[in-house]
Amino acid sequence: MLGASPIETWEGAGAIFTFAAGGASLWFWLSVALCIVPLVVSLIAESAAESEHG
């Protein structure tokens, strides 16, 4: 089963790289923002609730 590939040689083979032009950094920073924004919003809400009740 290990030698069952019909590919005999890799000469002339091509590759398609998704986000090869820098799209990966966009998704990285988007995920960082989506992690930080809820923390900031909850900190603001907690500060407002604390000043209101305390």
C-alpha positions as CSV (number, residue, x, y, z in Angstrom):
1,M,0.0,0.0,0.0
2,L,2.9,2.4,0.6
3,G,4.1,2.2,-3.0
4,A,0.6,2.5,-4.5
5,S,0.9,6.0,-5.8
6,P,0.6,6.4,-9.6
7,I,3.0,9.3,-9.5
8,E,6.4,8.2,-10.8
9,T,8.3,11.5,-10.7
10,W,7.8,15.0,-9.3
11,E,9.4,16.7,-12.3
12,G,7.1,19.4,-13.7
13,A,4.8,19.3,-10.7
14,G,3.3,22.5,-9.5
15,A,2.0,23.7,-6.2
16,I,-0.8,26.1,-5.2
17,F,-0.1,28.0,-2.0
18,T,-3.1,29.5,-0.4
19,F,-2.5,33.0,1.1
20,A,1.1,33.0,-0.3
21,A,0.9,36.7,-0.8
22,G,0.5,37.6,2.9
23,G,-3.1,36.6,3.6
24,A,-2.0,34.5,6.5
25,S,-0.9,37.5,8.5
26,L,-4.3,39.1,7.9
27,W,-6.1,36.1,9.4
28,F,-3.6,36.1,12.3
29,W,-4.2,39.7,13.2
30,L,-7.9,39.2,12.8
31,S,-7.9,36.3,15.2
32,V,-5.8,38.4,17.7
33,A,-8.3,41.2,17.5
34,L,-11.2,38.8,18.0
35,C,-9.6,37.6,21.2
36,I,-8.7,41.0,22.6
37,V,-11.9,42.9,21.8
38,P,-14.1,40.9,24.1
39,L,-11.6,41.3,26.9
40,V,-11.6,45.1,26.5
41,V,-15.4,45.2,26.3
42,S,-15.8,43.1,29.5
43,L,-13.2,45.3,31.3
44,I,-15.2,48.4,30.4
45,A,-18.5,46.8,31.5
46,E,-17.0,45.6,34.8
47,S,-15.5,49.0,35.5
48,A,-18.9,50.6,34.8
49,A,-20.7,48.1,37.0
50,E,-18.2,48.5,39.9
51,S,-18.5,52.3,39.8
52,E,-22.3,52.0,39.7
53,H,-22.5,49.6,42.7
54,G,-19.6,50.5,44.7
